[in-house]
């Protein structure tokens, strides 16, 4: 094991403090009727939370960098009304998962996710990925295809180099998260970062300062890679994204990806899932349902029940 390349808490005390904050947030925001499952993989043990209906093609949720399953708390109740929901604490991110071996590239992350889905007996899934999680979802489709029924991308990484502007936005946002609540709320407006308004997520962010993240940076996806993503894909991009020019990204993926729908949400930034939770929840649910209806349509055009 290459210690320097494995994400880890800096001490047992740092991990204990984080998990205590995590449990408090979990009790406040997460559906009571959930199952906790720990899945062994080649890269470490992965914590997942399963909730919602017992039957149907599940949503599988992949958070952004520095995030975990609890970041989806606004979306899970609605999605769980119609299908199973599987929210993941990714290996390498602050959460209940633990990392034993390093990830070197997107192929490794694809293998990790595929091992998780296989262990959960998930043959088909609607992958939903925010930021870094969106890039992981695309890597899975490129390197371990076959399980994704659809992919929903929320201001995904992998569509350009990480800029100094974006890094500055992340750093300043992190510093703002350490300030008292009134200052943090003012900073949320100035930075266009609605995550700073979520007290539960901010308590986790504060507790995660004792975590050292060691995951590969997402290189830009090539034109050939985008052409190879043939599953139905919904891309929701923040019109004010701090990561890239959303309109340019939308034009590019519409030209290259065979089965994509790309929508730019005008007033949202990279904080899209927190800024516009109802829009994200409804469009993802409608997109998944529409794709399932399309697969039930036979060649003669008649639609049959699932």
C-alpha positions in Angstrom: 0.0 0.0 0.0 1.3 3.5 -0.9 0.4 5.4 2.2 0.8 8.9 0.7 -1.8 8.0 -2.0 -4.5 6.7 0.3 -7.2 9.0 1.7 -7.2 8.8 5.5 -8.1 10.7 8.7 -5.1 12.3 10.3 -5.8 10.5 13.6 -8.3 8.3 15.4 -9.6 11.3 17.2 -10.2 13.2 13.9 -12.1 10.2 12.6 -14.2 9.9 15.8 -15.1 13.6 15.8 -16.2 13.4 12.1 -18.3 10.2 12.6 -20.0 11.8 15.6 -21.0 14.8 13.5 -22.0 12.4 10.7 -24.3 10.4 13.0 -25.9 13.6 14.2 -26.6 14.8 10.7 -27.8 11.3 9.6 -30.3 11.3 12.4 -31.6 14.7 11.4 -31.8 14.5 7.6 -31.9 10.9 6.4 -35.0 8.7 6.0 -35.5 6.5 9.1 -36.3 3.4 6.9 -32.8 2.8 5.6 -30.3 -0.1 5.6 -26.6 0.4 6.2 -24.4 -1.9 4.2 -20.7 -2.2 4.2 -19.3 -3.6 0.9 -15.7 -5.0 0.7 -13.9 -4.0 -2.5 -10.3 -4.2 -3.9 -9.8 -0.6 -2.7 -11.4 -0.7 0.7 -14.7 -1.1 2.5 -17.6 1.0 1.0 -20.5 2.2 3.1 -23.8 2.4 1.3 -27.3 3.4 2.4 -30.3 1.7 0.8 -33.8 3.2 1.1 -36.9 3.7 -0.9 -39.1 1.1 -2.6 -37.8 -2.5 -2.6 -38.4 -3.0 -6.3 -37.3 -1.3 -9.5 -34.1 0.0 -11.1 -32.4 1.9 -8.4 -30.9 5.4 -8.4 -27.2 5.1 -7.4 -25.9 8.3 -6.0 -22.2 9.5 -6.3 -21.3 12.8 -4.5 -18.7 15.4 -5.5 -15.2 15.7 -4.1 -15.2 15.9 -0.3 -18.8 14.7 -0.1 -20.6 11.6 1.0 -24.1 10.1 0.9 -25.7 12.7 3.2 -25.3 15.4 0.6 -28.3 13.8 -1.2 -30.7 14.3 1.7 -32.9 16.7 -0.2 -33.4 14.3 -3.1 -33.7 10.9 -1.5 -37.3 11.1 -0.2 -38.8 12.0 -3.6 -36.7 9.4 -5.5 -37.5 6.7 -2.9 -41.2 7.1 -3.6 -40.9 5.3 -6.9 -37.7 3.2 -6.8 -34.8 2.0 -4.6 -32.2 4.5 -3.8 -28.6 3.6 -3.1 -26.4 6.4 -1.7 -22.7 5.8 -1.5 -19.9 7.0 0.8 -17.2 6.7 -1.9 -13.9 5.2 -0.9 -11.4 8.0 -0.6 -13.9 10.6 0.5 -14.7 11.6 4.2 -17.4 9.2 5.4 -17.8 5.7 6.8 -15.9 4.0 3.9 -12.2 3.2 4.4 -9.5 3.0 1.8 -6.8 0.3 1.7 -5.3 0.7 -1.8 -4.8 3.8 -3.9 -6.7 4.7 -7.0 -4.4 5.6 -9.9 -6.9 6.7 -12.6 -10.5 6.6 -13.8 -10.2 2.9 -14.7 -9.6 2.1 -11.0 -12.6 4.1 -9.9 -14.7 2.3 -12.5 -13.6 -1.0 -11.1 -14.4 0.1 -7.6 -17.9 1.2 -8.5 -18.5 -2.0 -10.5 -17.4 -4.1 -7.5 -19.9 -2.2 -5.3 -22.8 -2.7 -7.7 -22.0 -6.4 -8.2 -21.9 -7.0 -4.4 -25.3 -5.4 -4.1 -26.7 -7.5 -7.0 -27.4 -4.3 -9.0 -27.5 -5.4 -12.6 -29.1 -2.1 -13.9 -28.9 1.3 -12.3 -29.6 4.9 -12.9 -26.3 6.5 -12.0 -26.5 10.1 -10.6 -23.2 11.9 -10.2 -22.4 15.4 -8.9 -19.2 17.1 -10.0 -16.4 14.5 -9.3 -19.1 11.8 -8.9 -20.3 12.6 -12.4 -16.8 12.0 -13.8 -16.7 8.7 -11.9 -20.1 7.7 -13.4 -18.7 8.4 -16.9 -15.5 6.4 -16.2 -17.7 3.5 -15.1 -19.5 3.6 -18.4 -16.3 3.8 -20.3 -14.4 1.0 -18.5 -17.1 -1.2 -17.0 -20.2 -0.7 -19.3 -23.4 -2.7 -19.0 -25.0 -1.7 -15.7 -26.0 1.9 -16.4 -29.6 2.3 -17.6 -29.1 6.1 -17.6 -26.6 8.6 -16.3 -27.5 11.9 -14.8 -24.7 14.4 -14.5 -24.9 17.5 -12.2 -22.3 20.1 -13.2 -19.8 17.2 -13.7 -16.1 17.3 -13.6 -14.0 16.2 -16.6 -15.0 18.9 -19.1 -11.9 21.0 -18.9 -8.8 21.6 -16.8 -9.2 22.6 -13.2 -8.7 26.3 -13.3 -7.2 28.7 -10.7 -10.6 30.4 -10.5 -12.3 27.2 -9.5 -9.7 26.3 -7.0 -10.0 29.8 -5.5 -13.8 29.4 -5.2 -13.3 26.1 -3.4 -10.7 27.4 -1.0 -12.6 30.6 -0.2 -15.8 28.6 0.3 -14.0 26.2 2.6 -12.7 29.2 4.7 -16.2 30.7 4.7 -17.5 27.4 6.1 -15.4 27.9 9.2 -17.0 31.3 10.0 -20.0 31.9 12.3 -23.4 31.2 10.8 -24.3 34.8 10.0 -21.1 35.4 8.1 -21.4 32.1 6.4 -24.8 32.9 5.1 -23.6 36.3 3.7 -20.7 34.5 2.0 -23.1 32.0 0.4 -24.7 34.9 -1.5 -21.4 36.5 -2.4 -19.8 33.2 -3.6 -22.9 31.8 -5.2 -22.5 28.7 -3.0 -25.8 27.5 -1.5 -24.0 24.7 0.3 -22.9 27.2 2.8 -26.5 27.6 3.8 -26.9 24.0 4.8 -26.0 23.8 8.5 -25.9 20.0 8.5 -23.5 19.7 5.6 -21.4 22.5 7.0 -21.1 20.7 10.3 -19.7 17.7 8.3 -17.4 20.0 6.3 -16.0 21.5 9.5 -15.5 18.0 11.0 -13.7 16.8 7.9 -10.8 19.2 8.3 -8.9 16.2 9.8 -9.3 14.2 6.6 -6.6 14.0 3.8 -8.1 13.2 0.4 -5.9 11.4 -2.1 -7.8 10.7 -5.2 -6.7 11.3 -8.9 -7.6 14.6 -10.5 -10.2 14.2 -13.3 -8.5 14.7 -16.7 -10.7 16.3 -19.5 -12.7 13.7 -21.4 -11.7 13.4 -25.0 -14.0 13.6 -28.0 -13.7 9.9 -28.6 -14.6 9.1 -25.0 -17.7 11.3 -25.2 -18.8 9.6 -28.4 -18.4 6.2 -26.6 -21.0 7.2 -23.9 -24.1 5.8 -25.7 -26.5 5.3 -22.7 -29.2 7.9 -22.2 -27.5 10.8 -20.4 -29.0 13.9 -18.7 -26.5 16.7 -18.1 -27.7 19.5 -15.9 -25.2 22.4 -15.9 -25.1 25.5 -13.7 -25.3 28.5 -15.9 -23.0 30.3 -13.5 -20.8 27.3 -12.9 -17.4 28.3 -11.4 -15.9 25.2 -13.1 -16.4 26.1 -16.8 -18.5 27.9 -19.4 -21.7 25.8 -19.2 -23.0 26.9 -22.5 -19.8 25.8 -24.3 -19.9 22.4 -22.5 -23.5 21.9 -23.4 -22.8 22.6 -27.1 -19.8 20.2 -27.1 -21.6 17.3 -25.5 -24.7 17.7 -27.6 -22.5 17.4 -30.7 -20.6 14.4 -29.4 -22.7 12.3 -27.1 -25.2 10.1 -29.1 -28.0 10.0 -26.4 -27.6 13.2 -24.3 -29.9 15.8 -23.1 -28.0 18.9 -21.9 -29.8 21.6 -19.9 -28.3 24.8 -18.5 -29.9 26.0 -15.3 -29.5 29.8 -15.6 -29.1 31.0 -12.0 -27.2 28.0 -10.5 -23.5 27.6 -10.1 -21.5 24.5 -9.3 -23.7 24.3 -6.2 -26.5 23.1 -8.5 -27.9 20.2 -6.4 -28.2 22.4 -3.3 -29.2 25.6 -5.2 -32.0 23.9 -7.2 -32.9 20.6 -5.4 -36.5 20.4 -6.7 -35.5 20.9 -10.3 -32.7 18.3 -10.0 -35.0 15.8 -8.3 -37.9 16.1 -10.7 -35.8 16.2 -13.9 -33.7 13.2 -12.8 -36.9 11.2 -11.9 -38.6 12.1 -15.2 -35.5 11.2 -17.2 -35.1 7.8 -15.6 -38.9 7.0 -16.0 -38.8 8.1 -19.6 -35.8 5.9 -20.4 -37.5 2.9 -18.8 -40.6 3.6 -20.8 -38.6 3.7 -24.0 -37.0 0.3 -23.3 -40.5 -1.2 -23.0 -41.4 -0.1 -26.5 -41.0 -2.9 -29.1 -39.9 -2.4 -32.6 -43.5 -2.1 -33.8 -44.0 0.9 -31.6 -46.3 -0.7 -29.1 -45.6 0.0 -25.4 -46.0 -2.9 -22.9 -46.1 -2.8 -19.1 -42.7 -3.3 -17.3 
